[in-house]
Amino acid sequence: MSENHALEAFWMPFTANRQFKATPRLLSSASGMYYRSDDGRQVLDGTAGLWCCNAGHAHPRIVEAVQKQVATLDFAPTFQMGHPAVFELAERLAAIAPNPLNHVFFTNSGSESVDTALKIAIAYHRIRGEGQRTRLIGREKGYHGVGFGGISVGGMVNNRKMFGPLLPGVDHLRHTLDIPRNAFSRGLPRHGLELVEDLERLVQLHDASTIAAVIVEPIACSGGVVMPPDGYLKRLREICNKHGILLIFDEVITGFGRVGGAFAAQRFGVTPDLITTAKGLTSGTVPMGAVLVAGYIHEAFMHGPQGAIELFHGYTYSGHPLACAAALAALDVYAEENLFEKAITLGEYWENALHSLKGLPNVIDIRNFGLIGAIELAPRDNAPGARGYEVFTRCFHDLDLMVRCSGDVIALSPPLVVEKEHIDRIAQTLAQAIAKTT
Ligand SMILES: Cc1ncc(COP(=O)(O)O)c(C=O)c1O
C-alpha cells in the first residue's frame, strides 16, 4: 500500500480524503489494547476503534464465536423467519436493559437504530390515536448518525447544512457546553441545569400535543464530549412525563459499559422509553445496532388481526447470525471480565490522569465521565481544528497512540480492558504531544 494511487478509489467517510491520502494512516492488525500500523508499530488504542471495541481487539472468545457461526449458519432472514441466536440475544439484552425496556428491534448501525427509534415513536402515538404527535426534538451538538432522521434531530452544523431542509417539524434544545462556568469540572458539571427548561419553552411554542419524542445522548460524545449538567437528565424525564412525550436515549456510545453499568440510563438513574445502541453491542466486530423498547410501546402495536404485520420496518440484516454470535460472545466477555464495572473502578484514576494535563499550553478544558474523556484546546486564530488535528497526528505518527480529534477537542474512550499502565501512557503521551504543539 505504499503507492498512494492505490488509495484513490475509496471515498473515505468523515475524512479529509486528499490530506489523508498524502499522509495515510493504515492499520493492519489489532489485539487487546493495541493496533499494529502497516509500518509495523504497536499503537495504543485510546479510542476503542471508534468508541466501539469495548472488549479490546480480537478477543479470542468473540473471534471463535463468529468463525463458528459463519460456518454453521451464514445468513437467515428475520422477516417471517427466525434463527435461535437472534431470540437468545434479544432475551439477553432485555435482561440487562433497564426495566421496562424489554423488547429489542435489531438494526445494523447506530444511524439505523436512531431512525428506527424515531419511527417507532411517531407510529406509537398514531396507533394510540394521537397521530398529530409527529414533532421530534433533538439538541444542539447532538450526533445521531447520518440518516435523514438522525441529521434532522442532530445538532452538528456540518452534518446538516449540505442536505436540504431535512425532516420537517423538528426543533432543538440548546447544548449544555459552558466552558466559562464549568471548565475543568470533574465528572458532571454543576452549572447549566436551567437549560433543560428549553423543553418547557418548546412545549409552550408548539403545544405538547404535537410532540412525539425527545432524543438526546446522555453524554454528547461526537459533538465534542459534552456532559449533562448534574440533574439534567432527571429533569428532562420529568418534563417528558408531564407532557406525554417519549424520551429516547441515544446510547450508541454510552451503552455497554462505557460509563459504568450496562447503560448510562442505569448509571444516571433515569429510564427513557427507548434506547438506541450499536458499537459496543458486538464490541465493534460485526456491524449491528439495536433499539431497546419499553414493553408498553411494544404492547401498543400488538393488536389487530393475528396475521397483520405490526410494524412495516426492518432491514435485510436485522439480527444477522454473525452479528448475533458476536454480540452474544461480547456479552459473555463483558460479564466474565466485569467490564461494565471498569468505568466505575477505574473512573477516578482516569479522571486524575486526564486532569493532570491542566495547565499545559492551550488546554482550555478537560471533561470526563466513566471511561470517556476530552481535552479541549484553544482554537488557533483563523484555523479552528488545526491544533486538535496536529495533536492527533503527532500522537499517531510519532508517539504510537491513537486518539480522536473533533475540531480542537481530543476525545478519548479506551477499550474497557484498559489498565492503569495504559492510562498513564495515554496521559503522558498526550502531555508530550500537547506541549510540542504551538
Ligand atoms: C450517539 C450516536 N448515535 C448514532 C451514531 C451513528 O452510528 P453509526 O455510525 O453506527 O451509524 C453514533 C456514531 O458515532 C453515535 O455516537
The ligand as an SDF file (V2000), in Angstrom:
LIG
                    3D

 16 16  0  0  0  0  0  0  0  0999 V2000
  -24.7360    8.7600   19.7430 C   0  0  0  0  0  0  0  0  0  0  0  0
  -24.5820    8.1870   18.3700 C   0  0  0  0  0  0  0  0  0  0  0  0
  -25.6600    7.8680   17.6530 N   0  0  0  0  0  0  0  0  0  0  0  0
  -25.5630    7.3440   16.4290 C   0  0  0  0  0  0  0  0  0  0  0  0
  -24.3420    7.1120   15.8590 C   0  0  0  0  0  0  0  0  0  0  0  0
  -24.2590    6.5590   14.4810 C   0  0  0  0  0  0  0  0  0  0  0  0
  -23.7750    5.2730   14.4970 O   0  0  0  0  0  0  0  0  0  0  0  0
  -23.2850    4.5870   13.1300 P   0  0  0  0  0  0  0  0  0  0  0  0
  -22.0460    5.3090   12.7110 O   0  0  0  0  0  0  0  0  0  0  0  0
  -23.0740    3.1540   13.5270 O   0  0  0  0  0  0  0  0  0  0  0  0
  -24.4010    4.7310   12.1370 O   0  0  0  0  0  0  0  0  0  0  0  0
  -23.1780    7.4260   16.5630 C   0  0  0  0  0  0  0  0  0  0  0  0
  -21.8560    7.1990   15.9760 C   0  0  0  0  0  0  0  0  0  0  0  0
  -20.8450    7.6190   16.4740 O   0  0  0  0  0  0  0  0  0  0  0  0
  -23.2970    7.9890   17.8420 C   0  0  0  0  0  0  0  0  0  0  0  0
  -22.2240    8.3480   18.5590 O   0  0  0  0  0  0  0  0  0  0  0  0
  1  2  1  0
  2  3  1  0
  2 15  2  0
  3  4  2  0
  4  5  1  0
  5  6  1  0
  5 12  2  0
  6  7  1  0
  7  8  1  0
  8  9  2  0
  8 10  1  0
  8 11  1  0
 12 13  1  0
 12 15  1  0
 13 14  2  0
 15 16  1  0
M  END
$$$$
